[in-house]
Every structure is written in structure tokens, then in C-alpha cells.
Amino acid sequence: MRALFYSFCKLFTWAFLKLYNGLEVRGVEHIPKSGPFLLASTHHSNLDPVAVGSACPRRLRFLAKRELFSNRAFGWLISALGAIPLPRGEVGMAAMKEALKVLSRGEGLLIFPEGTRGPEGAIRPLQEGVAFLALKASVPVVPCLIRGSSFAMPRGSSFVRPCRIRVLFGKPLYPVEGESRSSFLYRLRCALEELLAMP
């Protein structure tokens, strides 16, 4: 039932973003066709989970800050769409355990490794959660860059503006046996910077 609800919402949001924001998606071929994977995306706007979820050909679960669940109606909506509550500023081991369960079931998981929204055109410091999950579950990580979302829905705005949005997926990064978290984060940052440099 939740899968059907997700598909319906995705169809609606994809059509809206395509028609209203000229949604452009590149690198879909880098999304694994099956099996578990992490989608590590830059974060500039509250619109980002919608944009990435619409652009990704596979269903995604995602980590969301716990404060978003305080509104009962909105909390129900994002829970139905697969959100996992994550305490702000913490690794949140309960959330990490749930994320590992998601990956063990062969699902895709969206994560924003910068931890919070930042300006477009720059990559903020990456948090260790993405490296912990990638190395612990030994799953590929697909880097993702979003352009235009901060203009389409700026911080503090409740409405979407008709600004072009682009979602770029990069080649998957595979964990190396014995690799440290800092090494993996460095590789991920380099991959995100490569996407940032693309025209």
C-alpha cells in the first residue's frame, strides 16, 4: 500500500516539477537497477527530497530531521513516504540501525551528508553518517548534485517558484575493505565537486 502511495506521489511531483520547473535529470544510468544503495545529495532547500525522489527511477527511503515529525499531518505524510527520523546534530544510532535495516532489505536510501541546507555552488563539510552506513553495509554510494532548488524554494518560503531545477547523478562509489571513514568522505567530496564543476 505504501509503495502504491509513493508511486502516486512521485508521479504527481515529477509532472509538477517537469512542467513548472523544467526539471532536468542527468546520470540516471548510474542508479543501480537492483540491490541496496545510498544516494548522497547536496542540500539547499526543503524541496530537495521531492526533487531527488522525483528524479530517481527507484523508490527511496530517506533520513529526515526529527523536528519535521512534530506536525502530526506532515509527520504522517513523510512517514508514509518512507522517512526515518534523525536527531539534528547527532549521529542518531537508532536512525542508523533503521537505515541499516533498510539497506539490508535491498532498498535505496537518500541521505544529505552535509547535514543541513547550505548555499548552492559550494559543498559544506560532510558528516560521518554516510561513511558509517556505506562501510558498515558495504553498499555503493551514488553522489547527487541539485541545482536551482534554493531559487525555486528559498529558505523560509512555503511556495515553489518557477525556477529551473537540475538533478545530476554521478558514478557510484564502492567502499574499499579496510577503508577509513575520512578516506571515504574525501572520495565522496571529490565526486560531488566533480558534479559541481559540470556545465
LUMRO-924752 format. One line per field, with one value per atom (N, C-alpha, C): residue number from 1; residue in one letter; atom name; x, y, z. Coordinates in Angstrom, 3 decimals, padded with zeros to 6 digits, m for minus. Each point is the difference from the previous one (the first is absolute). Example, Ala and Ser with C-alpha at 12.3 -4.5 7.8 and 13.67 -1.06 7.14 Angstrom:
<rs>
i: [1, 1, 1, 2, 2, 2]
aa: [A, A, A, S, S, S]
at: [N, CA, C, N, CA, C]
xx: [013.190, m000.890, 000.900, m000.350, 000.820, m000.770]
yy: [m005.690, 001.190, 001.200, 001.050, 001.190, 001.090]
zz: [007.800, 000.000, 000.000, m000.720, 000.060, 000.730]
</rs>
This chain:
<rs>
i: [1, 1, 1, 2, 2, 2, 3, 3, 3, 4, 4, 4, 5, 5, 5, 6, 6, 6, 7, 7, 7, 8, 8, 8, 9, 9, 9, 10, 10, 10, 11, 11, 11, 12, 12, 12, 13, 13, 13, 14, 14, 14, 15, 15, 15, 16, 16, 16, 17, 17, 17, 18, 18, 18, 19, 19, 19, 20, 20, 20, 21, 21, 21, 22, 22, 22, 23, 23, 23, 24, 24, 24, 25, 25, 25, 26, 26, 26, 27, 27, 27, 28, 28, 28, 29, 29, 29, 30, 30, 30, 31, 31, 31, 32, 32, 32, 33, 33, 33, 34, 34, 34, 35, 35, 35, 36, 36, 36, 37, 37, 37, 38, 38, 38, 39, 39, 39, 40, 40, 40, 41, 41, 41, 42, 42, 42, 43, 43, 43, 44, 44, 44, 45, 45, 45, 46, 46, 46, 47, 47, 47, 48, 48, 48, 49, 49, 49, 50, 50, 50, 51, 51, 51, 52, 52, 52, 53, 53, 53, 54, 54, 54, 55, 55, 55, 56, 56, 56, 57, 57, 57, 58, 58, 58, 59, 59, 59, 60, 60, 60, 61, 61, 61, 62, 62, 62, 63, 63, 63, 64, 64, 64, 65, 65, 65, 66, 66, 66, 67, 67, 67, 68, 68, 68, 69, 69, 69, 70, 70, 70, 71, 71, 71, 72, 72, 72, 73, 73, 73, 74, 74, 74, 75, 75, 75, 76, 76, 76, 77, 77, 77, 78, 78, 78, 79, 79, 79, 80, 80, 80, 81, 81, 81, 82, 82, 82, 83, 83, 83, 84, 84, 84, 85, 85, 85, 86, 86, 86, 87, 87, 87, 88, 88, 88, 89, 89, 89, 90, 90, 90, 91, 91, 91, 92, 92, 92, 93, 93, 93, 94, 94, 94, 95, 95, 95, 96, 96, 96, 97, 97, 97, 98, 98, 98, 99, 99, 99, 100, 100, 100, 101, 101, 101, 102, 102, 102, 103, 103, 103, 104, 104, 104, 105, 105, 105, 106, 106, 106, 107, 107, 107, 108, 108, 108, 109, 109, 109, 110, 110, 110, 111, 111, 111, 112, 112, 112, 113, 113, 113, 114, 114, 114, 115, 115, 115, 116, 116, 116, 117, 117, 117, 118, 118, 118, 119, 119, 119, 120, 120, 120, 121, 121, 121, 122, 122, 122, 123, 123, 123, 124, 124, 124, 125, 125, 125, 126, 126, 126, 127, 127, 127, 128, 128, 128, 129, 129, 129, 130, 130, 130, 131, 131, 131, 132, 132, 132, 133, 133, 133, 134, 134, 134, 135, 135, 135, 136, 136, 136, 137, 137, 137, 138, 138, 138, 139, 139, 139, 140, 140, 140, 141, 141, 141, 142, 142, 142, 143, 143, 143, 144, 144, 144, 145, 145, 145, 146, 146, 146, 147, 147, 147, 148, 148, 148, 149, 149, 149, 150, 150, 150, 151, 151, 151, 152, 152, 152, 153, 153, 153, 154, 154, 154, 155, 155, 155, 156, 156, 156, 157, 157, 157, 158, 158, 158, 159, 159, 159, 160, 160, 160, 161, 161, 161, 162, 162, 162, 163, 163, 163, 164, 164, 164, 165, 165, 165, 166, 166, 166, 167, 167, 167, 168, 168, 168, 169, 169, 169, 170, 170, 170, 171, 171, 171, 172, 172, 172, 173, 173, 173, 174, 174, 174, 175, 175, 175, 176, 176, 176, 177, 177, 177, 178, 178, 178, 179, 179, 179, 180, 180, 180, 181, 181, 181, 182, 182, 182, 183, 183, 183, 184, 184, 184, 185, 185, 185, 186, 186, 186, 187, 187, 187, 188, 188, 188, 189, 189, 189, 190, 190, 190, 191, 191, 191, 192, 192, 192, 193, 193, 193, 194, 194, 194, 195, 195, 195, 196, 196, 196, 197, 197, 197, 198, 198, 198, 199, 199, 199]
aa: [M, M, M, R, R, R, A, A, A, L, L, L, F, F, F, Y, Y, Y, S, S, S, F, F, F, C, C, C, K, K, K, L, L, L, F, F, F, T, T, T, W, W, W, A, A, A, F, F, F, L, L, L, K, K, K, L, L, L, Y, Y, Y, N, N, N, G, G, G, L, L, L, E, E, E, V, V, V, R, R, R, G, G, G, V, V, V, E, E, E, H, H, H, I, I, I, P, P, P, K, K, K, S, S, S, G, G, G, P, P, P, F, F, F, L, L, L, L, L, L, A, A, A, S, S, S, T, T, T, H, H, H, H, H, H, S, S, S, N, N, N, L, L, L, D, D, D, P, P, P, V, V, V, A, A, A, V, V, V, G, G, G, S, S, S, A, A, A, C, C, C, P, P, P, R, R, R, R, R, R, L, L, L, R, R, R, F, F, F, L, L, L, A, A, A, K, K, K, R, R, R, E, E, E, L, L, L, F, F, F, S, S, S, N, N, N, R, R, R, A, A, A, F, F, F, G, G, G, W, W, W, L, L, L, I, I, I, S, S, S, A, A, A, L, L, L, G, G, G, A, A, A, I, I, I, P, P, P, L, L, L, P, P, P, R, R, R, G, G, G, E, E, E, V, V, V, G, G, G, M, M, M, A, A, A, A, A, A, M, M, M, K, K, K, E, E, E, A, A, A, L, L, L, K, K, K, V, V, V, L, L, L, S, S, S, R, R, R, G, G, G, E, E, E, G, G, G, L, L, L, L, L, L, I, I, I, F, F, F, P, P, P, E, E, E, G, G, G, T, T, T, R, R, R, G, G, G, P, P, P, E, E, E, G, G, G, A, A, A, I, I, I, R, R, R, P, P, P, L, L, L, Q, Q, Q, E, E, E, G, G, G, V, V, V, A, A, A, F, F, F, L, L, L, A, A, A, L, L, L, K, K, K, A, A, A, S, S, S, V, V, V, P, P, P, V, V, V, V, V, V, P, P, P, C, C, C, L, L, L, I, I, I, R, R, R, G, G, G, S, S, S, S, S, S, F, F, F, A, A, A, M, M, M, P, P, P, R, R, R, G, G, G, S, S, S, S, S, S, F, F, F, V, V, V, R, R, R, P, P, P, C, C, C, R, R, R, I, I, I, R, R, R, V, V, V, L, L, L, F, F, F, G, G, G, K, K, K, P, P, P, L, L, L, Y, Y, Y, P, P, P, V, V, V, E, E, E, G, G, G, E, E, E, S, S, S, R, R, R, S, S, S, S, S, S, F, F, F, L, L, L, Y, Y, Y, R, R, R, L, L, L, R, R, R, C, C, C, A, A, A, L, L, L, E, E, E, E, E, E, L, L, L, L, L, L, A, A, A, M, M, M, P, P, P]
at: [N, CA, C, N, CA, C, N, CA, C, N, CA, C, N, CA, C, N, CA, C, N, CA, C, N, CA, C, N, CA, C, N, CA, C, N, CA, C, N, CA, C, N, CA, C, N, CA, C, N, CA, C, N, CA, C, N, CA, C, N, CA, C, N, CA, C, N, CA, C, N, CA, C, N, CA, C, N, CA, C, N, CA, C, N, CA, C, N, CA, C, N, CA, C, N, CA, C, N, CA, C, N, CA, C, N, CA, C, N, CA, C, N, CA, C, N, CA, C, N, CA, C, N, CA, C, N, CA, C, N, CA, C, N, CA, C, N, CA, C, N, CA, C, N, CA, C, N, CA, C, N, CA, C, N, CA, C, N, CA, C, N, CA, C, N, CA, C, N, CA, C, N, CA, C, N, CA, C, N, CA, C, N, CA, C, N, CA, C, N, CA, C, N, CA, C, N, CA, C, N, CA, C, N, CA, C, N, CA, C, N, CA, C, N, CA, C, N, CA, C, N, CA, C, N, CA, C, N, CA, C, N, CA, C, N, CA, C, N, CA, C, N, CA, C, N, CA, C, N, CA, C, N, CA, C, N, CA, C, N, CA, C, N, CA, C, N, CA, C, N, CA, C, N, CA, C, N, CA, C, N, CA, C, N, CA, C, N, CA, C, N, CA, C, N, CA, C, N, CA, C, N, CA, C, N, CA, C, N, CA, C, N, CA, C, N, CA, C, N, CA, C, N, CA, C, N, CA, C, N, CA, C, N, CA, C, N, CA, C, N, CA, C, N, CA, C, N, CA, C, N, CA, C, N, CA, C, N, CA, C, N, CA, C, N, CA, C, N, CA, C, N, CA, C, N, CA, C, N, CA, C, N, CA, C, N, CA, C, N, CA, C, N, CA, C, N, CA, C, N, CA, C, N, CA, C, N, CA, C, N, CA, C, N, CA, C, N, CA, C, N, CA, C, N, CA, C, N, CA, C, N, CA, C, N, CA, C, N, CA, C, N, CA, C, N, CA, C, N, CA, C, N, CA, C, N, CA, C, N, CA, C, N, CA, C, N, CA, C, N, CA, C, N, CA, C, N, CA, C, N, CA, C, N, CA, C, N, CA, C, N, CA, C, N, CA, C, N, CA, C, N, CA, C, N, CA, C, N, CA, C, N, CA, C, N, CA, C, N, CA, C, N, CA, C, N, CA, C, N, CA, C, N, CA, C, N, CA, C, N, CA, C, N, CA, C, N, CA, C, N, CA, C, N, CA, C, N, CA, C, N, CA, C, N, CA, C, N, CA, C, N, CA, C, N, CA, C, N, CA, C, N, CA, C, N, CA, C, N, CA, C, N, CA, C, N, CA, C, N, CA, C, N, CA, C, N, CA, C, N, CA, C, N, CA, C, N, CA, C, N, CA, C, N, CA, C, N, CA, C, N, CA, C, N, CA, C, N, CA, C, N, CA, C, N, CA, C, N, CA, C, N, CA, C, N, CA, C, N, CA, C, N, CA, C, N, CA, C, N, CA, C, N, CA, C, N, CA, C, N, CA, C, N, CA, C, N, CA, C, N, CA, C, N, CA, C]
xx: [000.827, m000.827, 000.873, 001.065, 000.886, 000.749, 000.339, 000.692, m000.900, m001.278, m000.952, m000.157, m000.078, m000.120, 001.237, 001.176, 001.258, m000.004, m000.415, m000.021, m000.945, m001.156, m000.973, 000.586, 000.586, 000.584, 001.157, 000.811, 001.142, m000.474, m001.025, m000.538, m000.493, m000.685, m000.530, 001.138, 000.979, 001.076, 000.894, 000.242, 000.815, m000.675, m001.308, m000.731, 000.017, m000.185, m000.002, 001.361, 001.084, 001.330, 000.422, m000.423, 000.329, m000.675, m001.272, m000.758, 000.277, 000.114, 000.114, 001.448, 000.909, 001.402, 000.953, m000.533, 000.863, 001.011, m000.410, 000.912, 000.850, 001.314, 000.949, 000.776, 000.106, 000.695, 001.109, 001.190, 001.143, 000.646, 000.494, 000.734, m000.865, m001.232, m000.899, 000.614, 000.843, 000.621, 000.923, 000.366, 000.883, m000.765, m001.315, m000.798, m000.048, 000.436, m000.063, m001.421, m000.117, m001.335, m000.624, 000.840, m000.504, 001.007, m000.430, 000.886, 000.068, 000.583, 000.056, 001.002, m000.296, 000.942, m000.368, 000.985, m000.198, 000.046, m000.876, 000.007, 000.394, 001.228, 000.542, m000.114, m000.911, m000.319, 000.385, 000.342, 000.156, m001.373, m000.004, m001.260, m000.065, m001.011, m000.137, m001.400, m000.982, m001.394, m000.846, m001.133, m000.950, m000.606, 000.202, m000.519, 000.879, 001.204, 000.970, m000.475, m000.584, m000.458, m001.033, m000.856, m001.011, 000.657, 000.959, 000.678, 000.785, 000.760, 000.809, m000.890, m001.036, m000.917, m000.710, m000.325, m000.657, 000.963, 001.277, 000.997, 000.522, 000.014, 000.574, m000.979, 000.431, m000.908, m000.435, 000.712, m000.353, m000.608, m000.807, m000.582, 001.097, m000.108, 001.004, m000.619, 000.695, m000.252, 000.920, m000.246, 000.854, 000.020, 001.129, 000.156, m000.509, m000.768, m000.561, 000.150, 000.282, 000.191, m001.274, 000.176, m001.113, m001.053, 000.435, m000.931, m001.132, 000.272, m001.016, m001.189, 000.188, m001.068, m000.901, 000.343, m000.784, m001.403, m000.138, m001.324, m000.626, m001.126, m000.570, m000.304, m000.632, m000.390, 001.225, 000.959, 001.197, 000.854, 000.056, 000.742, m000.557, m001.344, m000.631, 000.361, m000.017, 000.280, 001.408, 000.988, 001.371, 000.308, m000.664, 000.161, m000.554, m001.159, m000.602, 000.874, 000.795, 000.891, 001.372, 000.179, 001.229, 001.034, m000.373, 000.968, 000.396, 001.258, 000.537, 000.453, m000.554, 000.377, 001.450, 000.661, 001.406, 000.183, 000.518, 000.242, 001.010, m000.300, 000.906, 001.291, 001.126, 001.292, 000.521, m000.683, 000.452, 000.129, 000.819, 000.078, m001.316, m000.619, m001.300, 000.068, 000.527, 000.223, m001.294, m001.112, m001.280, m000.339, 000.221, m000.253, 000.970, 001.264, 000.996, m000.349, m000.506, m000.406, m001.163, m000.952, m001.138, 000.460, 000.949, 000.545, 000.700, 000.733, 000.676, m001.017, m001.128, m001.056, m000.560, m000.194, m000.490, 000.950, 001.301, 000.997, 000.071, m000.186, 000.046, m001.154, m001.083, m001.143, 000.154, 001.155, 000.261, m000.611, m000.326, m000.644, 001.024, m000.476, 000.823, m000.281, 001.026, m000.142, 000.612, m000.800, 000.469, 000.528, 001.174, 000.592, 000.640, m000.071, 000.627, 001.229, 001.171, 001.182, 000.510, m000.442, 000.408, m000.719, m001.107, m000.697, m001.028, 000.188, m000.945, 000.067, m000.944, m000.019, 001.133, 000.549, 001.065, m000.180, 000.813, m000.118, 000.419, m000.601, 000.414, 001.372, 000.721, 001.320, 001.127, m000.305, 001.034, m000.423, 000.983, m000.257, 000.387, m000.969, 000.272, 000.726, 000.615, 000.647, m000.976, 000.482, m000.842, 000.045, m001.173, m000.101, 000.342, 000.377, 000.491, m001.078, m001.284, m001.064, m000.001, 000.230, m000.025, 001.143, 001.172, 001.140, m000.240, m000.578, m000.321, m000.917, m001.061, m000.962, 000.617, 000.747, 000.595, 000.973, 000.850, 001.017, m000.601, m000.960, m000.625, m000.817, m000.777, m000.872, 000.691, 001.153, 000.748, m000.884, m000.532, m000.892, 000.564, m000.330, 000.455, m000.696, 000.698, m000.545, m000.011, m001.175, m000.137, m000.005, 001.007, m000.003, m001.070, m000.595, m001.080, 000.141, m000.148, 000.073, m001.306, m000.522, m001.238, 000.321, m000.562, 000.158, m001.374, m000.126, m001.215, m001.039, 000.128, m001.043, m000.063, 001.158, 000.005, m000.662, m000.080, m000.691, m001.485, m000.280, m001.391, m000.753, 000.702, m000.631, 001.038, 000.219, 001.013, m000.347, 001.005, m000.199, m001.086, m000.957, m001.079, m001.221, 000.124, m001.122, m000.880, m001.306, m000.942, m000.530, 000.481, m000.499, 001.155, m000.313, 000.994, m000.060, 001.153, 000.085, 000.366, m000.347, 000.274, 001.452, 000.931, 001.425, 000.457, 000.896, 000.463, 000.750, m000.277, 000.665, 000.697, 001.250, 000.770, 000.473, m000.092, 000.499, 001.024, 001.219, 001.085, 000.454, 000.013, 000.488, 001.390, 000.929, 001.350, 000.209, 001.197, 000.328, 000.048, m000.471, m000.007, 001.413, 000.123, 001.247, m000.170, 000.974, m000.075, 000.980, m000.449, 000.904, 001.146, 001.155, 001.183, 000.218, 000.282, 000.194, 001.108, m000.302, 000.970, 000.100, m000.831, 000.058, m000.522, 000.600, m000.448, m001.158, m000.745, m001.115, 000.500, 001.115, 000.527, 000.409, 000.568, 000.383, m001.219, m001.051, m001.210, m000.644, m000.037, m000.583, 000.781, 001.313, 000.821, m000.366, m000.162, m000.374, m001.378, m000.917, m001.349, 000.025, 000.766, 000.094, 000.557, 001.018, 000.591, m001.036, m000.819, m001.037, m001.048, m000.380, m000.982, 000.582, 001.281, 000.649, 000.099, 000.170, 000.004, m001.351, m001.080, m001.327, m000.219, 000.529, m000.138, 000.684, 001.076, 000.767, m000.612, m000.962, m000.623, m000.834, m000.012, m000.808, m001.484]
yy: [m001.200, 001.200, 001.266, m000.020, 001.158, 000.177, m001.121, 000.084, 000.663, m000.323, 000.595, 001.497, 000.361, 001.409, 000.775, m000.609, 000.631, 000.232, m001.014, 000.114, 001.100, 000.111, 001.034, 001.388, 000.177, 001.295, 000.350, m001.006, 000.237, 000.432, m000.634, 000.372, 001.444, 000.373, 001.361, 001.026, m000.260, 000.980, 000.080, m001.136, 000.028, 000.849, m000.193, 000.773, 001.487, 000.311, 001.405, 000.644, m000.653, 000.574, 000.077, m000.969, m000.003, 001.170, 000.195, 001.047, 001.390, 000.094, 001.306, 000.456, m000.953, 000.342, m000.524, m000.587, m000.502, m001.009, m000.868, m000.971, m000.723, 000.059, m000.696, m000.998, m001.214, m001.061, m000.575, m000.112, m000.584, m001.078, m001.055, m001.055, m001.083, m000.140, m001.038, m001.391, m000.167, m001.308, m000.422, 000.942, m000.330, m000.556, 000.051, m000.557, m001.523, m000.758, m001.465, m000.473, m000.941, m000.483, m000.892, m000.568, m000.840, 000.019, m000.475, m000.070, 001.305, m000.070, 001.185, 001.031, 001.262, 001.074, 001.238, 000.868, 001.300, 001.071, 000.968, 001.146, 001.204, 000.514, 001.079, 001.311, 000.867, 001.212, 001.284, 001.025, 001.336, 000.477, 001.028, 000.423, 001.521, 000.580, 001.452, 000.488, m000.899, 000.428, m001.134, 000.367, m001.027, m000.758, 000.512, m000.644, m001.159, m000.107, m000.987, m001.454, m000.460, m001.394, m000.292, 000.978, m000.162, m000.079, 000.906, 000.033, m001.285, m000.443, m001.208, m001.236, m000.074, m001.132, m000.089, 001.145, 000.029, m000.418, 000.392, m000.270, m001.434, m000.618, m001.344, m001.057, m000.899, m001.013, m001.052, m000.110, m000.974, 000.681, m000.764, 000.513, 000.226, 001.102, 000.353, 000.131, m000.511, 000.396, 001.177, 000.754, 001.148, 000.367, 000.586, 000.500, 001.430, 000.336, 001.344, 000.450, 001.288, 000.505, m000.215, m000.356, m000.393, 001.102, 001.277, 001.111, m000.024, m000.583, m000.040, m000.884, m000.878, m000.916, 000.606, 001.208, 000.609, 000.395, 000.353, 000.253, m001.338, m000.329, m001.344, m000.365, 000.925, m000.294, m000.170, 000.933, m000.077, m001.193, m000.264, m001.156, m001.298, m000.086, m001.199, m000.125, 001.129, m000.020, m000.489, 000.587, m000.403, m001.409, m000.408, m001.385, m000.971, 000.341, m000.851, m000.073, 001.056, 000.031, m000.614, m000.451, m000.726, 000.755, 001.103, 000.785, m000.702, 000.173, m000.525, 001.195, 000.215, 001.177, m000.038, 001.145, 000.117, 001.210, m000.182, 001.137, 000.950, 001.302, 000.991, 000.075, 000.020, 000.174, m001.259, m001.133, m001.246, m001.069, m000.993, m001.136, m000.756, m000.077, m000.648, m001.490, m000.781, m001.427, m000.743, 000.430, m000.654, 000.172, 001.205, 000.272, m000.782, m000.086, m000.749, m001.480, m000.551, m001.411, m000.236, 000.935, m000.127, 000.136, 000.902, 000.172, m001.274, m000.647, m001.255, m001.095, m000.002, m000.967, 000.236, 001.290, 000.361, m000.533, 000.214, m000.457, m001.522, m000.651, m001.470, m000.617, 000.776, m000.470, 000.314, 000.552, 000.266, 001.281, 000.943, 001.244, 001.114, 001.090, 001.187, 000.990, 000.712, 000.944, 001.336, 001.058, 001.356, 000.610, 000.615, 000.651, 001.311, 001.009, 001.291, 000.117, m000.390, m000.097, 001.325, 001.139, 001.285, 000.282, m000.720, 000.107, 001.106, 001.056, 001.118, 000.712, 000.897, 000.730, 001.017, 000.150, 000.979, 000.679, 001.001, 000.719, m000.864, 000.255, m000.699, 000.503, m000.870, 000.384, m000.343, m000.642, m000.388, m001.296, m000.806, m001.243, 000.223, m000.130, 000.165, m001.243, 000.080, m001.184, m001.176, m001.185, m001.189, m000.691, m000.412, m000.693, m001.484, m000.654, m001.375, m001.050, 000.376, m000.994, m000.759, 000.692, m000.655, m001.004, 000.354, m000.921, m001.202, 000.241, m001.096, m001.018, 000.488, m000.893, m000.729, 000.737, m000.613, m001.113, 000.269, m000.977, m001.153, 000.306, m001.041, m000.957, 000.553, m000.837, m000.447, 000.583, m000.302, 000.165, 001.216, 000.295, 001.164, 000.060, 001.136, 001.286, 001.102, 001.324, 000.805, 000.453, 000.807, 001.481, 000.771, 001.431, 000.709, 001.034, 000.720, 001.493, 000.797, 001.446, 000.614, 000.953, 000.686, 001.451, 000.490, 001.404, 000.641, 001.210, 000.775, m000.110, m000.973, m000.195, 001.153, 000.615, 001.106, 001.251, 000.073, 001.115, m000.325, m001.273, m000.429, 000.055, m000.335, 000.051, 000.436, 001.319, 000.513, m000.324, 000.084, m000.205, 000.948, m000.530, 000.796, 000.097, m000.468, 000.075, m001.242, 000.185, m001.123, m000.285, 000.769, m000.149, m000.280, m000.716, m000.335, 001.028, 000.542, 000.971, m000.717, 000.588, m000.653, 000.162, m000.541, 000.040, m001.392, m000.057, m001.281, m000.806, m001.302, m000.901, m001.107, m000.273, m001.079, m000.960, m001.292, m001.035, m000.824, m000.056, m000.725, m001.163, m001.201, m001.183, m000.355, m000.296, m000.380, m001.504, m000.427, m001.424, m000.496, m001.225, m000.526, m000.144, 000.247, m000.235, m001.283, m000.894, m001.274, m000.017, m000.396, m000.062, m000.976, 000.339, m000.860, m000.650, m001.294, m000.716, 000.657, 000.286, 000.617, 001.508, 000.584, 001.448, 000.753, 001.137, 000.819, 000.893, 000.491, 000.890, 001.290, 000.517, 001.249, m000.177, m001.149, m000.272, m000.065, m000.662, m000.103, 001.367, 000.787, 001.344, 000.875, m000.181, 000.760, m000.372, m001.290, m000.442, 000.514, m000.005, 000.491, 001.496, 000.731, 001.448, 000.305, m000.753, 000.194, m000.279, m001.040, m000.349, 001.105, 000.558, 001.097, 001.249, 000.256, 001.163, m000.169, m001.240, m000.259, 000.333, m000.376, 000.336, 001.514, 000.644, 001.445, 000.723, m000.578, 000.632, m000.253, m000.898, m000.298, 001.185, 000.229, 001.129, m000.264]
zz: [000.000, 000.000, 000.000, 000.828, 000.053, m001.315, m000.643, m001.284, m001.043, 000.030, m000.931, 000.274, 001.280, 000.388, m000.445, 000.189, m000.417, m001.508, m000.760, m001.457, m000.464, 000.654, m000.352, 000.273, 001.176, 000.361, m000.929, m000.342, m000.890, m001.381, m000.520, m001.306, 000.009, 001.065, 000.121, 000.090, 000.885, 000.190, m001.229, m000.665, m001.223, m001.063, m000.205, m001.002, 000.352, 001.278, 000.435, m000.254, 000.454, m000.146, m001.469, m000.785, m001.428, m000.719, 000.274, m000.676, 000.573, 001.304, 000.668, 000.145, 000.230, 000.245, m001.069, m001.051, m001.069, 000.501, 000.902, 000.621, m001.044, 000.195, m000.871, 000.837, m000.483, 000.742, m000.872, 000.568, m000.713, 000.857, m000.655, 000.700, 000.601, m000.490, 000.541, m000.148, m001.017, m000.230, 001.140, 000.876, 001.122, 001.213, m000.040, 001.099, m000.146, 001.010, m000.102, m000.293, m000.933, m000.382, 001.074, 000.855, 001.091, 001.143, 001.160, 001.150, 000.777, 001.190, 000.875, m000.500, 000.258, m000.322, 000.802, 000.170, 000.638, m001.074, 000.109, m000.892, 000.847, m000.202, 000.819, m000.761, 000.443, m000.747, 000.731, m000.793, 000.563, 000.461, 000.851, 000.620, 000.076, m000.701, m000.041, 000.352, m000.021, 000.133, 000.549, 000.599, 000.444, m001.175, m001.194, m001.204, m000.463, 000.547, m000.478, 000.069, 001.127, 000.024, m001.086, m000.282, m001.040, m001.372, m000.255, m001.285, m000.259, 000.998, m000.167, m000.112, 000.843, m000.066, m001.335, m000.583, m001.305, m001.106, 000.135, m001.034, 000.018, 001.166, 000.134, m000.504, m000.874, m000.532, 001.020, 001.122, 001.021, 001.215, 000.717, 001.230, 001.029, 000.744, 000.993, 001.390, 000.994, 001.379, 000.273, 001.063, 000.258, 001.471, 000.400, 001.357, 000.053, 001.022, 000.141, 001.449, 000.198, 001.361, 000.816, 001.256, 000.866, 000.144, m000.093, 000.164, m001.027, m001.162, m001.054, 000.376, 000.975, 000.398, 001.082, 000.468, 001.075, m000.452, m001.270, m000.565, m000.356, 000.630, m000.137, m001.448, m000.745, m001.379, m000.896, 000.136, m000.837, 000.408, 001.291, 000.485, m000.557, m000.051, m000.579, m001.475, m000.722, m001.436, m000.291, 000.666, m000.310, 000.519, 001.073, 000.472, m001.033, m000.571, m001.032, m001.243, m000.223, m001.160, 000.306, 001.241, 000.328, 000.791, 000.656, 000.768, 001.296, 000.374, 001.251, 000.831, 001.208, 000.797, 000.454, m000.126, 000.366, 000.907, 001.229, 000.889, m000.618, m000.005, m000.579, 000.818, m000.704, 000.658, 000.665, m000.185, 000.611, m001.071, 000.291, m000.908, 000.045, 001.193, 000.115, m000.285, 000.948, m000.246, m000.283, 000.588, m000.294, m001.479, m000.505, m001.410, m000.879, 000.434, m000.766, m000.066, 001.109, 000.013, m000.948, m000.002, m000.909, m001.450, m000.241, m001.345, m000.470, 000.892, m000.350, m000.323, 000.694, m000.300, m001.400, m000.340, m001.329, m001.069, 000.211, m000.966, m000.058, 001.143, 000.029, m000.772, m000.200, m000.776, m001.488, m000.371, m001.411, m000.518, 000.896, m000.414, m000.203, m000.614, m000.163, 001.105, 000.456, 001.109, m000.374, 000.063, m000.260, 001.294, m000.101, 001.163, m000.450, 000.858, m000.281, 000.899, m000.493, 000.875, 000.537, m000.579, 000.562, 001.322, 000.238, 001.280, 000.070, m000.756, 000.012, m001.336, m000.234, m001.267, m000.062, m001.194, m000.215, m001.336, m000.297, m001.270, m001.187, m001.146, m001.213, m000.434, m000.680, m000.490, 000.937, 001.114, 000.960, 000.686, 000.377, 000.737, 001.457, 000.891, 001.430, 000.533, 001.196, 000.588, 000.082, m000.347, m000.003, 001.357, 000.479, 001.279, m000.170, 001.097, m000.084, m000.236, 000.177, m000.110, m001.306, m001.097, m001.309, m000.128, 000.526, m000.052, 000.906, 001.179, 000.912, m000.677, m000.630, m000.647, m001.185, m000.825, m001.191, 000.367, 000.988, 000.390, 000.795, 000.869, 000.823, m000.848, m000.956, m000.830, m001.283, m000.287, m001.224, m001.239, m000.159, m001.123, m000.814, m001.286, m000.816, 000.404, m000.210, 000.288, m001.293, m000.393, m001.215, 000.401, m000.431, 000.300, m000.819, 000.563, m000.666, 000.265, m001.045, 000.124, m000.494, 000.761, m000.374, m000.322, m001.092, m000.373, m000.159, 000.520, m000.192, 001.086, 000.891, 001.018, 000.996, 000.286, 000.963, m000.570, m001.331, m000.634, m000.183, m000.253, m000.162, 001.328, 001.089, 001.319, 001.025, 000.128, 000.928, 001.453, 000.842, 001.442, 000.517, 000.735, 000.554, m000.892, m001.241, m000.934, 000.110, m000.197, 000.000, m001.397, m000.972, m001.363, m000.964, m001.053, m001.020, m001.123, m000.352, m001.078, m001.302, m001.154, m001.296, m000.439, 000.785, m000.326, m000.432, m000.962, m000.525, 001.066, 000.061, 000.941, m000.775, 000.381, m000.618, 001.078, m000.283, 000.901, m000.759, 000.529, m000.656, 000.882, m000.564, 000.699, m000.530, 000.910, m000.396, 000.065, m000.388, 000.025, 001.453, 000.238, 001.379, 000.561, 001.290, 000.722, 000.800, m000.118, 000.709, 001.157, 001.195, 001.154, m000.246, 000.527, m000.096, 001.354, m000.007, 001.267, 000.824, 001.253, 000.894, m000.140, m000.859, m000.216, 001.221, 000.299, 001.123, m000.443, 000.968, m000.301, m000.654, 000.509, m000.548, m001.459, m000.336, m001.385, m000.900, 000.478, m000.816, m000.175, 001.065, m000.092, m000.977, m000.038, m000.943, m001.435, m000.259, m001.344, m000.393, 000.965, m000.278, m000.282, 000.774, m000.222, m001.397, m000.388, m001.324, m001.088, 000.198, m000.989, m000.090, 001.147, m000.002, m000.656, 000.231, m000.618, m001.507, m000.476, m001.440, m000.603, 000.682, m000.478, 000.015, 001.033, 000.124, m001.158, m000.493, m001.082, m001.380, m000.071, m001.300, m000.482, m001.325, m000.532, 000.117]
</rs>
